Amino acid sequence: MKKIFAYLTFWRAVLGLLLLAGAYITYLRFTQGLGAVTNLSDQFPWGLWIGFDILCGVGLAAGGFTLCAIVYIFNLHAFKPIVRPAVLTAFLGYLLVIVALLFDLGRPDRIWHALVMWNPHSVMFEVAWCVMLYTTVLALEFSPVLFEKFGWNKAARLMRSITIPLVIIGVLLSTLHQSSLGSLYLIVPEKLHPLWYSSLLPVFFFLSALCVGCAMVIFESFMSSRAFNRHIEMPLLTQLGRAIVVILMVYTIIKVQDLLDRGVFNTVFTFNLETALYWAEMGLGVLLPMLLLAIPRVRNHPTGLFVSALLVVLGFVLNRMNVSITGMEGWAKAGYFPSWMELTITTMIVALGFALFALAARYLPVFPASEPEPAAQEESAQVLWAE
């Protein structure tokens, strides 16, 4: 009994309770339908499970293709120590997005229909295929970690020999479906609030995914350093912080110009719920972290860098929730707030992602066996950017 209580920490107890509650709600969902567990309706059929679990989940997993492109395409090998954790985060993220989609689909038993019933004119068809293919690519990219664990050195060498083609395919697939998620909303110009509707939605979705991909790498590095008592790769993460500043600047300029071109810039200064949430999204999630990360003292400080990355993640989540929920409520004339069961399922999926990452990091060679000294790592990063 003492061993059980020693093993049962607070967070493990929370995870256990979430899994139990999630199992019960899952039973209700698949036996009694969506209406029994959600606040969705015919007037508002897409809610938290699409806005957060799918739109946010796919974007928050963007660190995988971002880091792989930096290392294997742009040949910046100084970032290689943080590639494997980023790929693991992306792989788990996409797997859990697929799990979340099963909860939201009215007929989850037909999820395989996209494989055999082709509709090349549908954006959803393209997203479905890209997600399936990219999840497969992530599994192949992460497979050398498993092979190394079991001593299958030939298989590991084989997979490493095709890393660059896999990365190129992964970047292409990610670019397609990250932007195509924005394209889903191009067909509702009269339904989506003008603060968010734009013909540039695919561009905004892609740029924000790039940005949050870098922020999630920073977030994951800090969290894993605390959980596993590892050294934080500050010189590398600081460079990612600089990249975030550039992406946020480009994103902001295009956003402002788009509002001006569409003649809806004055909407930003009206007083209503949509405007308040728009300012929360842009102020807390774009402008504030951009200003903070532009200050070297903040960017080079672990706490400042972590808080700034967290703000970027918050802004990203607010943007996706505003597009999928806030911006649509006015047209639907149907207020929506997720039920406690929707919130529980979403929390369970997020907690499951943390737990699976912790298990993989504990039992697989996810992190480098030997880490460079901070001084040597900083010198390497300085030489890299000097070039």
Beta strands, then each sheet from edge to edge (+ up, - down):
end
